Amino acid sequence: MEAIEISSSKRIFFVLSFFLLISQLMAAADFSLGTWQTTGSQLWSTSFPIDSFSSFSKNGSLNGKSELYYPHITTYTTLNYETSLSPHKKFRLEGGLTNSLRQARGSDADWDYTHSNDYWYYGEFQTSGKSGYIKIDIIKELTKNNNFFWGYSYHINHYRMTQGHYFIDNYNTVNTDYPALDSAYTMIYQGPHLGLTSKVPLTAKVSLVGTLAYSPLALVQGQGWWNLRDMNFSHIGTGQVLDAALGAELGQKNKVLVIGYRYKYASLYHGWENLSSTISWDKANFIQRGPFVSGKVAF
């Protein structure tokens, strides 16, 4: 009987502690829930020596190239949480998640520049997948309508490749299906960033709002698995990420609707592939752009 009473007391204590924590988080906090409808793409490429005993060793020429392209069309569900740390400083947590990417045709291309500038191999595949991101910021008030922030961001894209079809094979035109194709590639961009937000009141209930964040030194990582060759490989390098948005804020005080346009761009400075020291990871460009809408409630 005593054990039951102690167990019940612990449950009550944890429940009360949980609600106390929630109340503390909600005090002087802003919550925003919205969507971001995007179009864009993910592209990455590597270069490599076709003949490591002649071209590469004699003149350092990386005369072979592979390039993968994935359409990236989706809608992110977004959540934003802000709370005060001091009279002029805030903490912000932002995240976005997709249910799935819209299925579209991606491509896989190879070139051998020692032979021709035309496609060496070219095929297409059905692309599907998921994507998500999270950002953590400390916001410092500069003026009433202008803030500086710094933090860390993480963005992940996962692509699945199925229903392959080759159109060019060793410079020859073909029409070959690869129904067994079921490969995957995952791309991650993460790193510290700096940014600014600005607000320009137009009327008592309408304002222009803008934000700009930039990460000049991001860690860029890729992980692939080609099922038809049972091959795992990885990429790593450094790059940059730009995230910008411009919109109109409608409402005032504790209920606000924001409608606008957001643009995100990430690219690779330079990287490497783990399969060989002679393979250079040259490009990893990611673009997302489109309208967003979010509703904010302040407590």
N, C-alpha and C positions, 0 to 999 in steps of 0.2 A: 504494500500500500504506500509506504514511504517513497519507494522508487518511482511509483506512478506520479506522486505529488511533485517530486523533484523534476521528473521529465516534463510534466505539464508546466511547471514554473519556467523551465528553460524555453519551452515553446513560446510562452507569453512574452518572455524577455526578448527573444529573437524577433518576434512579430513587432513588438513596440520599437525595438532598435531599427528595424527595417523602415517602418513608417516615419520614424524620426529622421533617418538618413534621407528619405525621399523628400520630406518637408524641407530639410536643409538645402537640398539640391534645387528645389523649386523656388525657394525664397530668392526674390530679386533676379529671377532667371527668365530667359526668352527661349521659346521653343518654336522651330519652324519645320513644317512638313510640306514637301512639294514633289515636283517631277521635273526632269530635264530630258527633253526629247532630242536625241542626237543623231547626226550622220557623221561619217568619217571613215577612217581606215587605219590599219596597222601594216607596216611594211618593214621588212628587215632583209639585209643582204650580206653575203660574205664573199671575199675574194681569196684566190688560192693559186699556187703555181700548177700549171698543167704538167710540166716536166721539171721536177725538182732537180734533175741533174744538169739541165741545160739552161732554161730560161731563168729560173729562180736563182741559181747559184752564180750565174754569169752577170746578170744585170739587175737582180732584185725585182723582177717583174712578176706581179700577181696577175697572170693573164687568163685566169678562169673566174667566173662569177656565178653565184646562185642568188636568186631573189624570190622571196615569198610575200604574197599580198593577201590580206584579209579584209574584206569589207566589215565595217563596224557600225551597224545601225541598230539602235536600241533606245529604251527609255529607262532612265535611272529614277528610282524612288529615293528622294533625298531627305535627310534629317539634320537639323542644325540646333545645337544647344549652346547657350551663352549664359554665364553667371559672373557676377561681380566679385573681384578679389580685393579691391580697394576702391576708393572714390574715382580713380582715374585708370584703373586697370581691370581687364576682364579675361576670363578663360573661355575658349570656344572649342567645341568638338563638332566636326562636320563629317558626314558620311553619305555615300551613295551606293546603291546596289541594284543590279538588273536581275530580272527573272530569267531572261535569255536574250541572246542576240537574234536579230532577224536573219533567217537563213538566206544566204546569197552565195554567188560563185566567187571563189578566190582563185589564185593562180600560183604556179610554181614554174620558174624559168631558169635556164642555164645557158651560159655562153662560154665558148672557147675562142678567145680573141687571137690565138695563134693561127687559127684556121679561117675564121669569118666573124663579122660583126652581127650576123644573123643568129636567130635562136639555134642553139645546139639541141636543147630539149624544151618543150613547152607543154604544160598540162593545166587543167583546171579541176576544181573540186568544190563540193558543197561545204560551206562554212557555217558552223554554229558555235555556241559557247556562252560564256558569262563574263561579267566584268564588275568591278567594285573599287571603291576608294575610301580613304579616311584621312582627315586632316585634323591636327591638334595645334592650336594657336594660343599665344598670349597677346592680348590686344592692349596697346598703350594709347590713351587719348592725347592727341596733339592739340586740337582745338575742339570746339563744340561739334563740328561736323566733319572732322578729319582724324583718322586713326592710323597708327603704324602697328604692324603685327609681325611676329616671327613665330615659327613653329616647324613642324615636321609633317610630311605627306607621304602616303603610300598608295599606289595604284596598281591593280593587277588585272590583266586580261588573259582569259583562257579560251583557246580556239580548238575546235575539233574539226578534222578534215575527213570527209567521207565521199563516196560516189565519184571517184577519180576518173578522168578522161584525158588521154594524151592526144595532142594534135600534131606535134613534131617530135620525132625520135631520131637522134643522130642526123639532123638536117633533113630527114625525109618526112614528108607529109603522111600522117597515119590517122586512123580513127579507132582508137583502142580504149576500151573501158577497163577500169580497175575497180570492180565492185567490192573487192575485199579491203580496200583502203579504209583505215580507221586510225589515223594518226592524230597527234595532239601537239600543241605548242603553247607555252605559257610565258607571258612577258610581265615583268615587274619594274616599275620606276619608283624610287623612294629617295628621300633626302630632306635636308633642312631647306627652308625657304624664308624669304622676307616679303613684305607686302604693304600696300596702302589701301585704305577705303576712304571714300569721300561721299558726302551727301550735299545736294544743292536744293534747298526748299524752293518750290515754285509757287505754291499756295499753302494754306493751312493744312491741307490734307494730301497734297501731291508733292513729291520730291524726286529728283533724279539721284540715283545711287550707282556707284561704280566701285569695283575692286580689282586689284592687280597683284598677283603673287608670282614670284620668280625664284626658282631654285637653280643656281648657276653650277652646282656640282652635285648631281644626283647619281646614285648607284643604279645601273641598268643591268638587268639579269634576264636571261632567256633559258628555257628548258624545253627540249623537244624529244619526242619519241616517234620514230617512223616504224610503224608496225610491219610493213612489207619487207623491211630489212632488219627488223628486230634490233634497232639502233637507238640508243639513248645518247644525247649530247647536251652540252650546256654552253651558254654564252655569258660573258661578264664584261662590263666596261663602265665608263663614266659618260654622263650626258647632262642635259638641262631640261627643265620643265617650266612652261609658262601657263598660267591660269588667269583668265580675265573675264569679267562680266560687267554688263551695263544694263540698267533697268529703271523702271518707274516704281516708286513706293507709294501705295494708295492707302490712306487711313491715318490714324494717329493713336498715340498712347499704347494701349495694350492689345489692339487688333489691327494688323497691317497685312496687306496683300502686295507682293512684289512680283512684277512681270518683266521679263527681260531676255537677254541673249547672252550665252556663255560660250567661251572658246578656250579649249585646252590643247596645247601642243607640247610634245616631248620628242627629243631627238638624242642621238648618240654622238659623242665626240669620237670615241674610238674604243674598240674592244677586241676580245679574242674568243676563240672556240677551243674547247678542251680536247678535241680529237687529235689536233696537230698544232705544233707551234708555228707552222707555216700558213695557217688559216687566219685571216684577218676578218673580224666582225666590223663592217664598215658603216652600216646604216641600221637604225631602229627607230623609225619615225612613226609617231602616233598622233592622230588628229581627231578631236571631237568638237563639234559645234552644233548649236541649235538653241531654240527657245526654252525658257524655264518659267515656272510659276511656283510660288511658295506662299503659304499663309503663316504668319507669325503671331503667337500669343504670348504676352508678357504677364508674369505673375508678380 
